[in-house]
Amino acid sequence: MNLSGECIRQVMDYYKVDPSEFIVIYDDISLVPGGIRIRKKGSAGGHNGIKNIIAHLGTQEFPRIKIGTGAPAGGGAEMIDWVIGVP
């Protein structure tokens, strides 16, 4: 996920599409589990995968949907298991 921009850039180049023609869907720990936020454009907001996409596309102007995962009470090392672990 942190290197998503590499893949998206290749797909865009192959299909000759503009960043506005696809939607990025990603997790967001700042939203309650199951919460959804839709944006036409914006910054990475600290999300490493989105930072990488912005770096490879050279723009922040692409639609995105954030899906809330919430965050564990302890944070830190527990975060990886919280986001990608099995409930």
C-alpha positions as CSV (number, residue, x, y, z in Angstrom):
1,M,0.0,0.0,0.0
2,N,2.8,2.4,0.8
3,L,4.1,2.2,-2.8
4,S,0.7,2.4,-4.5
5,G,1.8,5.3,-6.7
6,E,4.1,3.1,-8.7
7,C,1.3,0.8,-9.8
8,I,-1.2,3.6,-10.4
9,R,1.3,5.5,-12.6
10,Q,1.8,2.4,-14.7
11,V,-1.9,1.8,-15.1
12,M,-2.4,5.5,-16.0
13,D,0.3,5.4,-18.6
14,Y,-0.9,2.1,-20.2
15,Y,-4.5,3.1,-20.4
16,K,-3.8,6.8,-21.1
17,V,-6.1,8.1,-18.4
18,D,-6.0,11.2,-16.3
19,P,-5.9,11.1,-12.4
20,S,-9.4,12.5,-12.3
21,E,-10.6,9.3,-14.1
22,F,-10.0,6.9,-11.3
23,I,-10.9,6.7,-7.6
24,V,-8.5,5.7,-4.9
25,I,-10.1,3.9,-1.9
26,Y,-8.1,3.6,1.3
27,D,-8.2,3.1,5.0
28,D,-8.2,6.0,7.5
29,I,-7.6,5.5,11.2
30,S,-9.1,9.0,12.1
31,L,-12.5,7.9,11.0
32,V,-14.8,5.7,13.0
33,P,-14.9,2.1,11.8
34,G,-17.1,2.0,8.7
35,G,-17.2,5.8,8.3
36,I,-16.8,7.1,4.8
37,R,-15.4,10.4,3.5
38,I,-15.3,11.3,-0.2
39,R,-13.1,14.0,-1.6
40,K,-12.4,15.2,-5.1
41,K,-8.8,16.2,-4.2
42,G,-6.6,16.9,-1.2
43,S,-3.4,16.3,0.7
44,A,-2.1,13.0,1.9
45,G,-3.1,13.8,5.5
46,G,-0.2,11.7,6.8
47,H,-1.2,8.5,4.8
48,N,2.0,7.0,3.3
49,G,0.2,5.3,0.4
50,I,-1.5,8.6,-0.6
51,K,1.8,10.4,-0.3
52,N,3.3,7.9,-2.7
53,I,0.5,8.3,-5.2
54,I,0.8,12.1,-5.1
55,A,4.5,11.8,-5.6
56,H,4.2,9.6,-8.6
57,L,1.3,11.5,-10.2
58,G,2.6,14.9,-9.5
59,T,-0.8,16.1,-8.3
60,Q,-3.2,15.9,-5.4
61,E,-6.2,16.3,-7.7
62,F,-7.7,12.8,-7.9
63,P,-10.9,11.5,-6.3
64,R,-10.6,9.4,-3.2
65,I,-12.8,7.5,-0.7
66,K,-11.6,7.1,2.8
67,I,-13.0,4.1,4.7
68,G,-12.7,4.4,8.5
69,T,-10.9,1.7,10.5
70,G,-10.7,3.6,13.8
71,A,-7.6,3.1,15.9
72,P,-6.6,0.7,18.8
73,A,-6.5,2.3,22.2
74,G,-2.8,1.6,22.6
75,G,-1.8,2.8,19.1
76,G,1.8,2.3,18.1
77,A,2.9,-1.3,17.1
78,E,-0.7,-2.5,17.5
79,M,-1.8,-0.3,14.6
80,I,-0.6,-2.8,11.9
81,D,-2.6,-5.7,13.4
82,W,-5.6,-3.4,13.9
83,V,-5.7,-2.3,10.2
84,I,-4.7,-5.5,8.4
85,G,-5.3,-8.2,11.0
86,V,-8.1,-10.7,11.2
87,P,-10.9,-9.6,13.6
